[in-house]
Amino acid sequence: MVIEIAGELARVKSAFAQPTLTLLHQRQAPVVITIFRTAFGRNNNPIPTARLHAQVEEHLAQMRLAGEQDVPTGTGREVCQRWMRGQWLVRSLDEAGHEVYALTSHAQQALELVKNLARDRATLSEHRVATILGTVRRFNSEANPDRTTRVTILNEEIARLRVERDRLVDGGDLEGATEDYMLEGFTELLSLISALPSDFARVEERFATIRTEILAAFRAEDRPAGEVIDDYLSRADALMTATHEGRAFEGAFALLRDDALVTQLREDLTDLLEHPLSDRLLSDADRAELRGTVRLVRDGLDRVLAQRSRVTATLKEYIVSHDAARDRELEQTLRQVEAELMTWMATTGPRAAHDVPLLPARTGIDHLRERFYDPADDVLPDRISTPDPDLAPPVSLADLVAQGGPKLATLRERLDAVMASLLPVASLGALFDGLEPSLRRPVEIFGLLHLAADRDWRAEESVEPFEAVRPDGSRRTFAVPRTPLPDPDLPETHQQTHQQTQQQTQQQTQPTETRA
């Protein structure tokens, strides 16, 4: 009994030594958690170092004015450095080479725990018990080693679903979900979604640790390069298959590669958010969290893939530059020095000396190409004469607008509205065909293509029809290279890889006019 209680005490002490509980255990925990939630939000988007320093100083000043006593002291930079030593913040370089801060998985676990405690906790209910029973039943049907048992479970489930389907088809009563059932379901769903960022952060930190160890092994040069690479490959494979976080990452990655499952997830979330009881049960923050589920998962996947790419880039840089460029060039230089030294020693004595310059001699250049000034380059153009305004034909404002250029502001609003929807249209042509006649002039096609080029959307080799309506009411159909609208939940770096185009949009968007 004494051994069991001592072992349990050791496990509890090790849990309290984790950065998650050290963050929640300190007196200033409410202040720190509040700043983390305000600055980073639910997606843990990286923040430039200088901006976070300024935000921390501003938030601390506002808390002092509000009468809060337990507030960290020091500048924003000093406070962030203390949080880094506590393993709640991590500083790294983004893709542009700028220093940014991000929350560690320990800090995200603390935020998740506080968020769950702040949310109304549901008590024991029929929904929770039914969820447990259904999960156990499904788990048993997928893991039971007895073939007969699996078939029996599947037959029972098929029979139950067939009876329910026949009852509904025959006009049976459609029982609606109660408010308690919906509240319990939304609570469990939000709890599952809020745990995703910390899971992705753990995988990202594992890859960052592997990258640091690989760099240390390369600098030490105490092992062959092939052994270091084999060690990385085995550890990366173990991370994705032997750890809970790695298996979760692989499962999420496989899910998001299936467009049908992603579409089904969006449609299900849309139906839940449009339920009549959702307005009373969900706050605006909860609705935004559910609506951004796909984006949340894809952002986490993108950060993990970026961290894994950094590890791969480290290996590639070492293999290409270290082995080929440094070792071989140094070896060739040393061999040339040794050959010249043997030639020199053959004609001199053992005490002979020779002065060798440490730096190579300067290169002498006799002449550099020059370009002389040409006065014709600065000749002013001819003056533009001002025409007589009385000779201009009368024209109304409506005629000017109808014959003018594209209405970029209105088109940009329509594009933003489409991109904010959970079920966006497929392409620019589909968007154009759904606009009112005043926004379907031929010139509006160029406006849409201009906005698409500004957003770096790529066109495909195939074409699609744009049925335009001219100001005089006549119709024309234009064949334009098809420009698919990007997935609103997919990061921009993945849009370019997913579309796989070979030319820029500006080189492909010359519409060809054909009669309707």
C-alpha positions as CSV (number, residue, x, y, z in Angstrom):
1,M,0.0,0.0,0.0
2,V,2.9,2.4,0.9
3,I,4.5,1.6,-2.5
4,E,1.3,2.3,-4.4
5,I,0.6,5.6,-2.7
6,A,4.3,6.7,-3.2
7,G,4.1,5.9,-6.9
8,E,0.8,7.7,-7.3
9,L,2.3,10.8,-5.4
10,A,5.3,10.7,-7.8
11,R,3.0,10.7,-10.9
12,V,0.9,13.6,-9.5
13,K,4.1,15.6,-8.8
14,S,5.3,15.0,-12.3
15,A,2.0,16.2,-13.6
16,F,2.1,19.4,-11.5
17,A,5.6,20.0,-12.9
18,Q,4.3,20.3,-16.4
19,P,4.2,23.9,-17.9
20,T,0.4,23.6,-18.2
21,L,-0.2,23.4,-14.5
22,T,2.6,25.8,-13.5
23,L,0.8,28.4,-15.7
24,L,-2.5,27.8,-14.0
25,H,-1.0,27.5,-10.5
26,Q,0.6,30.9,-10.3
27,R,-1.2,34.0,-8.8
28,Q,-1.0,35.9,-12.2
29,A,-2.7,33.0,-14.1
30,P,-5.9,34.9,-14.8
31,V,-4.0,37.9,-16.3
32,V,-1.7,35.7,-18.4
33,I,-4.6,33.6,-19.7
34,T,-6.6,36.7,-20.5
35,I,-3.7,38.2,-22.5
36,F,-3.2,34.9,-24.4
37,R,-6.8,34.6,-25.3
38,T,-7.1,38.2,-26.4
39,A,-3.8,38.3,-28.5
40,F,-3.8,34.9,-30.1
41,G,-7.5,34.1,-30.4
42,R,-8.7,30.5,-30.9
43,N,-6.5,29.8,-34.0
44,N,-3.1,30.6,-32.3
45,N,-2.0,32.7,-35.3
46,P,1.6,33.7,-35.0
47,I,2.2,37.4,-34.0
48,P,5.3,39.4,-34.9
49,T,7.5,40.0,-31.8
50,A,7.4,43.8,-31.8
51,R,3.6,43.8,-32.1
52,L,3.1,41.3,-29.3
53,H,5.5,43.4,-27.1
54,A,3.3,46.4,-27.7
55,Q,0.1,44.5,-27.1
56,V,1.3,43.1,-23.8
57,E,2.3,46.5,-22.5
58,E,-1.1,48.0,-23.6
59,H,-3.1,45.1,-22.0
60,L,-1.2,45.3,-18.8
61,A,-1.7,49.1,-18.6
62,Q,-5.4,48.7,-19.1
63,M,-5.6,46.0,-16.3
64,R,-3.7,48.3,-13.9
65,L,-6.2,51.1,-14.6
66,A,-9.0,48.6,-14.0
67,G,-7.7,48.0,-10.5
68,E,-6.0,44.6,-11.0
69,Q,-3.2,44.1,-8.5
70,D,-1.4,40.9,-9.6
71,V,-0.1,42.2,-12.9
72,P,3.4,41.2,-14.3
73,T,6.0,44.0,-14.1
74,G,8.5,45.0,-16.8
75,T,8.3,45.9,-20.4
76,G,6.4,43.8,-23.0
77,R,9.7,42.3,-24.2
78,E,10.8,41.3,-20.6
79,V,7.3,39.7,-19.9
80,C,7.4,37.7,-23.1
81,Q,10.8,36.4,-22.4
82,R,9.7,35.2,-18.9
83,W,6.8,33.5,-20.6
84,M,9.2,31.8,-23.0
85,R,11.3,30.5,-20.1
86,G,8.0,29.1,-18.7
87,Q,7.5,27.2,-22.0
88,W,4.2,29.0,-22.7
89,L,5.5,31.0,-25.7
90,V,7.8,30.0,-28.4
91,R,9.7,32.3,-30.8
92,S,10.5,31.2,-34.4
93,L,10.9,32.5,-37.9
94,D,8.0,32.7,-40.4
95,E,8.2,32.0,-44.1
96,A,9.3,35.6,-44.8
97,G,12.2,35.3,-42.2
98,H,10.5,37.5,-39.6
99,E,10.5,36.7,-35.9
100,V,7.0,35.7,-34.5
101,Y,5.6,34.4,-31.3
102,A,3.2,31.4,-31.0
103,L,1.6,29.6,-28.1
104,T,3.0,26.3,-27.1
105,S,0.9,23.2,-26.6
106,H,1.1,23.6,-22.8
107,A,-0.4,27.2,-23.0
108,Q,-3.1,26.0,-25.4
109,Q,-4.0,23.2,-23.0
110,A,-4.4,25.7,-20.2
111,L,-6.6,27.9,-22.4
112,E,-8.7,24.9,-23.3
113,L,-9.2,24.0,-19.7
114,V,-10.2,27.5,-18.7
115,K,-12.5,27.7,-21.6
116,N,-14.2,24.5,-20.7
117,L,-14.6,25.6,-17.0
118,A,-16.0,29.0,-18.2
119,R,-18.6,27.3,-20.4
120,D,-21.8,26.0,-18.8
121,R,-21.1,22.4,-17.9
122,A,-23.8,19.9,-18.9
123,T,-24.9,17.3,-16.3
124,L,-25.7,13.7,-16.9
125,S,-28.3,13.5,-19.7
126,E,-29.8,11.1,-22.2
127,H,-27.7,12.6,-25.0
128,R,-24.4,11.9,-23.1
129,V,-25.4,8.3,-22.2
130,A,-26.6,7.7,-25.8
131,T,-23.3,9.0,-27.1
132,I,-21.3,6.7,-24.9
133,L,-23.4,3.7,-25.8
134,G,-23.1,4.5,-29.6
135,T,-19.4,5.0,-29.3
136,V,-18.8,1.8,-27.5
137,R,-21.0,-0.1,-29.9
138,R,-19.2,1.3,-33.0
139,F,-15.8,0.7,-31.4
140,N,-16.8,-2.9,-30.7
141,S,-18.1,-3.4,-34.3
142,E,-14.7,-2.2,-35.7
143,A,-12.4,-3.9,-33.2
144,N,-14.1,-7.2,-32.3
145,P,-11.9,-10.1,-33.5
146,D,-14.9,-12.4,-33.9
147,R,-16.3,-12.3,-37.5
148,T,-19.7,-13.6,-36.4
149,T,-20.0,-11.0,-33.7
150,R,-19.2,-8.2,-36.1
151,V,-21.7,-9.4,-38.7
152,T,-24.4,-9.7,-35.9
153,I,-23.8,-6.1,-34.8
154,L,-23.9,-4.8,-38.4
155,N,-27.2,-6.7,-39.1
156,E,-28.8,-5.3,-35.9
157,E,-27.8,-1.8,-36.9
158,I,-29.1,-2.2,-40.5
159,A,-32.4,-3.6,-39.2
160,R,-32.8,-0.7,-36.7
161,L,-32.1,1.9,-39.4
162,R,-34.4,0.2,-41.9
163,V,-37.3,0.2,-39.4
164,E,-36.8,3.9,-38.7
165,R,-36.6,4.7,-42.4
166,D,-39.8,2.8,-43.1
167,R,-41.6,4.6,-40.3
168,L,-40.6,8.0,-41.6
169,V,-41.5,7.0,-45.2
170,D,-45.0,5.8,-44.0
171,G,-45.7,9.2,-42.5
172,G,-44.7,8.6,-38.9
173,D,-44.2,11.4,-36.4
174,L,-40.8,13.2,-36.8
175,E,-39.6,13.7,-33.3
176,G,-37.7,16.9,-32.8
177,A,-34.7,17.3,-30.6
178,T,-35.3,18.9,-27.2
179,E,-33.5,22.0,-26.1
180,D,-31.5,20.0,-23.5
181,Y,-30.5,17.5,-26.1
182,M,-29.3,20.3,-28.5
183,L,-27.4,22.0,-25.7
184,E,-25.6,18.9,-24.7
185,G,-24.7,18.1,-28.3
186,F,-23.4,21.6,-28.9
187,T,-21.3,21.5,-25.7
188,E,-19.7,18.2,-26.6
189,L,-19.0,19.4,-30.1
190,L,-17.4,22.6,-29.0
191,S,-15.3,20.7,-26.5
192,L,-13.9,18.4,-29.2
193,I,-13.2,21.3,-31.5
194,S,-11.4,23.4,-28.9
195,A,-9.0,20.5,-28.2
196,L,-7.7,20.5,-31.8
197,P,-5.2,23.4,-31.7
198,S,-3.2,22.0,-28.8
199,D,-3.1,18.5,-30.5
200,F,-1.6,20.1,-33.7
201,A,0.8,22.2,-31.6
202,R,2.2,19.0,-29.9
203,V,3.0,17.5,-33.3
204,E,4.5,20.8,-34.5
205,E,6.7,20.9,-31.3
206,R,7.8,17.3,-31.9
207,F,9.1,18.2,-35.4
208,A,10.8,21.4,-34.0
209,T,12.6,19.3,-31.4
210,I,13.7,16.8,-34.1
211,R,15.0,19.7,-36.3
212,T,17.0,21.1,-33.4
213,E,18.6,17.7,-32.6
214,I,19.4,17.1,-36.3
215,L,21.2,20.5,-36.5
216,A,23.1,19.7,-33.3
217,A,24.1,16.3,-34.8
218,F,25.3,17.9,-38.0
219,R,27.4,20.5,-36.2
220,A,28.9,18.0,-33.9
221,E,30.0,15.8,-36.9
222,D,30.5,12.8,-34.6
223,R,28.2,10.6,-36.7
224,P,28.1,9.9,-40.5
225,A,25.5,11.9,-42.4
226,G,23.7,8.8,-43.5
227,E,23.2,7.7,-39.9
228,V,21.7,11.1,-39.0
229,I,19.3,10.9,-41.9
230,D,18.3,7.3,-41.1
231,D,17.6,8.4,-37.5
232,Y,15.4,11.3,-38.7
233,L,13.4,9.0,-41.0
234,S,12.8,6.4,-38.3
235,R,11.8,9.1,-35.8
236,A,9.5,10.9,-38.2
237,D,7.8,7.5,-39.1
238,A,7.4,6.7,-35.4
239,L,6.0,10.1,-34.6
240,M,3.3,9.6,-37.2
241,T,2.4,6.0,-36.3
242,A,3.4,5.4,-32.7
243,T,2.2,8.5,-31.0
244,H,-1.4,9.6,-30.3
245,E,-0.8,13.1,-31.8
246,G,0.8,11.7,-34.9
247,R,-2.0,9.3,-35.6
248,A,-4.5,12.1,-35.0
249,F,-2.6,14.3,-37.5
250,E,-2.6,11.5,-40.1
251,G,-6.3,10.9,-39.6
252,A,-7.1,14.6,-40.0
253,F,-4.9,14.8,-43.1
254,A,-6.6,11.8,-44.7
255,L,-10.0,13.4,-43.9
256,L,-9.2,16.7,-45.6
257,R,-7.9,15.0,-48.7
258,D,-11.4,13.7,-49.3
259,D,-13.4,16.5,-50.8
260,A,-16.7,14.6,-50.3
261,L,-16.1,14.4,-46.5
262,V,-15.2,18.0,-46.3
263,T,-18.3,19.0,-48.1
264,Q,-20.4,16.8,-45.9
265,L,-18.8,18.3,-42.8
266,R,-19.7,21.8,-44.0
267,E,-23.3,20.9,-44.9
268,D,-23.8,19.2,-41.5
269,L,-22.4,22.3,-39.7
270,T,-24.6,24.5,-41.7
271,D,-27.7,22.5,-40.8
272,L,-26.8,22.6,-37.1
273,L,-26.2,26.3,-37.2
274,E,-29.6,26.9,-39.0
275,H,-31.5,24.8,-36.4
276,P,-34.3,26.8,-34.8
277,L,-32.9,26.3,-31.3
278,S,-29.3,27.2,-32.2
279,D,-30.0,31.0,-31.9
280,R,-31.0,30.6,-28.2
281,L,-28.3,28.1,-27.3
282,L,-25.2,29.4,-29.1
283,S,-23.4,32.7,-28.6
284,D,-21.8,34.6,-31.5
285,A,-18.4,33.3,-30.4
286,D,-19.7,29.7,-30.4
287,R,-21.2,30.1,-33.8
288,A,-18.0,31.5,-35.2
289,E,-16.1,28.6,-33.7
290,L,-18.3,26.0,-35.3
291,R,-18.3,27.8,-38.6
292,G,-14.5,27.9,-38.7
293,T,-14.0,24.2,-37.9
294,V,-12.6,23.3,-41.3
295,R,-10.3,26.4,-41.4
296,L,-9.1,25.5,-37.9
297,V,-8.1,22.0,-38.9
298,R,-6.5,23.2,-42.1
299,D,-4.5,25.9,-40.3
300,G,-3.2,23.3,-37.9
301,L,-2.3,20.9,-40.7
302,D,-0.5,23.7,-42.5
303,R,1.6,24.6,-39.5
304,V,2.6,21.0,-39.0
305,L,3.5,20.5,-42.6
306,A,5.5,23.7,-42.6
307,Q,7.5,22.5,-39.6
308,R,8.0,19.1,-41.3
309,S,9.2,20.9,-44.4
310,R,11.7,22.8,-42.4
311,V,13.2,19.6,-41.1
312,T,13.3,18.2,-44.7
313,A,14.9,21.5,-45.9
314,T,17.6,21.2,-43.2
315,L,18.5,17.7,-44.4
316,K,18.5,18.8,-48.0
317,E,20.7,21.8,-47.3
318,Y,23.2,19.6,-45.4
319,I,23.3,17.0,-48.1
320,V,23.7,19.4,-51.0
321,S,25.9,22.1,-49.5
322,H,27.8,20.4,-46.8
323,D,28.8,17.1,-48.5
324,A,29.3,18.3,-52.0
325,A,30.3,21.9,-51.7
326,R,32.3,22.0,-48.5
327,D,33.8,18.6,-47.9
328,R,34.7,17.8,-51.6
329,E,36.1,21.3,-52.3
330,L,38.1,21.3,-49.1
331,E,39.4,17.8,-49.9
332,Q,40.4,18.9,-53.4
333,T,42.2,22.0,-52.1
334,L,44.1,20.0,-49.5
335,R,45.2,17.5,-52.2
336,Q,46.4,20.3,-54.5
337,V,48.3,21.9,-51.6
338,E,49.9,18.5,-50.7
339,A,50.9,18.0,-54.4
340,E,52.5,21.5,-54.7
341,L,54.2,21.0,-51.3
342,M,55.8,17.7,-52.5
343,T,57.0,19.4,-55.7
344,W,58.5,22.2,-53.7
345,M,60.1,19.9,-51.2
346,A,61.8,18.0,-54.0
347,T,63.9,21.0,-55.0
348,T,64.5,22.7,-51.6
349,G,66.1,21.8,-48.3
350,P,64.4,20.9,-45.0
351,R,64.9,24.4,-43.6
352,A,63.7,26.3,-46.6
353,A,60.9,28.9,-46.0
354,H,58.4,30.5,-48.4
355,D,56.1,33.4,-47.7
356,V,52.4,32.6,-48.5
357,P,49.9,35.5,-48.6
358,L,46.9,35.0,-46.3
359,L,44.6,36.8,-48.8
360,P,44.6,36.6,-52.6
361,A,45.8,39.6,-54.6
362,R,43.4,42.2,-55.8
363,T,42.0,41.9,-59.2
364,G,43.0,44.7,-61.6
365,I,40.4,45.9,-64.1
366,D,41.6,48.3,-66.9
367,H,38.2,49.4,-68.2
368,L,34.5,49.3,-67.2
369,R,31.7,49.7,-69.6
370,E,29.9,53.0,-69.3
371,R,26.7,54.4,-70.6
372,F,26.8,58.1,-71.6
373,Y,24.0,60.6,-71.2
374,D,21.6,60.9,-74.1
375,P,19.6,64.2,-74.3
376,A,16.9,62.5,-76.3
377,D,15.9,60.6,-73.2
378,D,14.7,63.7,-71.5
379,V,12.7,65.3,-74.4
380,L,9.2,66.4,-73.2
381,P,6.2,65.2,-75.1
382,D,4.0,67.6,-77.1
383,R,1.5,69.6,-75.2
384,I,-2.0,68.4,-75.1
385,S,-4.4,71.0,-76.6
386,T,-7.6,71.7,-74.7
387,P,-10.7,71.0,-76.9
388,D,-13.7,73.3,-77.0
389,P,-16.2,72.0,-74.4
390,D,-19.1,73.4,-76.4
391,L,-18.4,70.9,-79.2
392,A,-18.7,67.9,-76.9
393,P,-22.0,65.9,-77.3
394,P,-24.4,66.0,-74.4
395,V,-24.3,62.9,-72.2
396,S,-26.1,61.9,-69.0
397,L,-24.5,60.4,-65.9
398,A,-26.4,57.1,-66.4
399,D,-24.9,56.8,-69.9
400,L,-21.5,57.5,-68.6
401,V,-21.8,54.8,-65.9
402,A,-23.3,52.3,-68.4
403,Q,-20.4,52.8,-70.8
404,G,-17.7,53.1,-68.2
405,G,-15.3,50.6,-66.7
406,P,-16.1,47.8,-64.3
407,K,-17.7,48.5,-61.0
408,L,-14.8,47.1,-58.9
409,A,-16.2,48.1,-55.5
410,T,-19.5,46.3,-56.1
411,L,-17.8,43.2,-57.6
412,R,-15.4,43.1,-54.7
413,E,-18.3,43.1,-52.2
414,R,-19.9,40.2,-54.1
415,L,-16.7,38.2,-54.1
416,D,-16.2,38.8,-50.4
417,A,-19.8,37.7,-49.7
418,V,-19.3,34.5,-51.7
419,M,-16.0,33.7,-50.0
420,A,-17.7,34.2,-46.6
421,S,-20.3,31.6,-47.4
422,L,-19.9,28.0,-46.3
423,L,-21.1,26.8,-49.8
424,P,-19.3,29.1,-52.3
425,V,-19.9,28.9,-56.0
426,A,-17.5,26.9,-58.1
427,S,-16.0,29.5,-60.5
428,L,-16.1,33.1,-61.7
429,G,-18.4,32.1,-64.5
430,A,-21.0,30.7,-62.1
431,L,-20.7,33.9,-60.0
432,F,-21.1,36.1,-63.1
433,D,-24.2,34.3,-64.3
434,G,-25.9,34.9,-60.9
435,L,-25.4,38.7,-60.9
436,E,-28.1,41.2,-61.9
437,P,-28.1,42.5,-65.5
438,S,-26.4,45.8,-64.5
439,L,-23.4,43.9,-63.3
440,R,-23.2,41.5,-66.3
441,R,-21.8,44.0,-68.8
442,P,-18.9,42.7,-70.9
443,V,-16.5,45.0,-69.1
444,E,-17.5,43.4,-65.7
445,I,-15.8,40.2,-66.9
446,F,-12.5,42.1,-67.0
447,G,-13.3,43.5,-63.5
448,L,-13.8,40.0,-62.1
449,L,-10.6,38.8,-63.8
450,H,-8.7,41.8,-62.4
451,L,-9.9,41.0,-58.9
452,A,-9.0,37.4,-59.3
453,A,-5.5,38.3,-60.4
454,D,-5.1,40.6,-57.4
455,R,-5.9,37.6,-55.2
456,D,-3.5,35.3,-57.1
457,W,-6.2,33.0,-58.3
458,R,-5.1,30.8,-61.2
459,A,-7.1,30.0,-64.3
460,E,-7.4,26.5,-65.9
461,E,-6.8,25.5,-69.6
462,S,-10.5,24.8,-70.1
463,V,-13.0,27.6,-70.8
464,E,-16.4,28.5,-69.6
465,P,-19.2,30.7,-71.0
466,F,-19.9,34.2,-69.6
467,E,-23.3,35.4,-70.8
468,A,-23.1,39.2,-70.7
469,V,-25.8,41.8,-71.1
470,R,-24.9,45.0,-72.8
471,P,-26.4,48.4,-71.9
472,D,-28.7,48.4,-74.9
473,G,-30.1,45.0,-73.8
474,S,-28.3,42.8,-76.3
475,R,-26.6,39.7,-75.1
476,R,-23.2,38.3,-75.9
477,T,-21.5,35.1,-74.7
478,F,-17.8,35.1,-74.0
479,A,-15.6,32.1,-73.7
480,V,-13.1,32.8,-70.9
481,P,-10.6,30.5,-69.3
482,R,-12.2,28.9,-66.3
483,T,-11.1,30.4,-63.0
484,P,-12.2,28.2,-60.0
485,L,-13.0,30.0,-56.8
486,P,-10.6,28.9,-54.0
487,D,-11.8,27.0,-51.0
488,P,-12.4,29.7,-48.3
489,D,-11.0,27.3,-45.6
490,L,-7.8,26.4,-47.5
491,P,-4.7,28.6,-46.9
492,E,-3.3,30.6,-49.8
493,T,-0.1,28.5,-50.0
494,H,-2.2,25.4,-50.6
495,Q,-4.4,27.0,-53.2
496,Q,-1.5,27.3,-55.7
497,T,-0.5,23.6,-55.2
498,H,-4.1,22.4,-55.5
499,Q,-4.9,24.2,-58.8
500,Q,-1.6,23.1,-60.5
501,T,-1.7,25.7,-63.2
502,Q,1.2,26.6,-65.5
503,Q,0.5,30.3,-66.5
504,Q,-0.5,33.4,-64.7
505,T,-4.1,34.6,-64.8
506,Q,-3.2,37.8,-66.7
507,Q,-1.8,35.7,-69.6
508,Q,-4.9,33.5,-69.8
509,T,-7.8,35.9,-69.4
510,Q,-8.3,37.3,-72.9
511,P,-12.0,36.6,-73.6
512,T,-13.2,35.6,-77.0
513,E,-16.5,37.1,-78.1
514,T,-19.0,34.8,-79.7
515,R,-22.7,35.4,-80.4
516,A,-25.2,33.8,-78.0
